[in-house]
Amino acid sequence: MRLQRRASSLFLLPALLLLAALAMGWLREARWRGPLYCIEQAGQVWSLGPVPSGAMPTCPQSLSYRQEVREGFARVEQYTLSGWQPRALLPAFEAAGFLPEGGVEDDGNEFAVFLRRGGEQVQYVADRQPDQTTLITLSGRPR
């Protein structure tokens, strides 16, 4: 009886370890199946600072974008805000030491600027949407 319990314990531990490994892999892959696949760190803008109140994270729906982000060729984050708020995410970049370089002045429909910190560059584009919201797209190369 004792030998039988010990033998079943020897088989149970590897089975549990295998199951745990499979579950961890499934959870890691869940990001790529979800609608917010592009957000690298939940609750953070570009992993620099907190998402401002009222900013809703979104991701491009394009399958090619999803694949490029997943494979590490590109990095992108998107946020939707009510009204025209083209500069709403800039404070997170400024606090992290990014400096603006060139861009398109705010014309009431679009605002764009390149943000640079050392060798890292992020393209920041704000577009007015037909429903009068602001869509801000951040894009660059992964670090």
Disulfide bonds with the S-S distance in Angstrom:
Cys38-Cys59 2.19
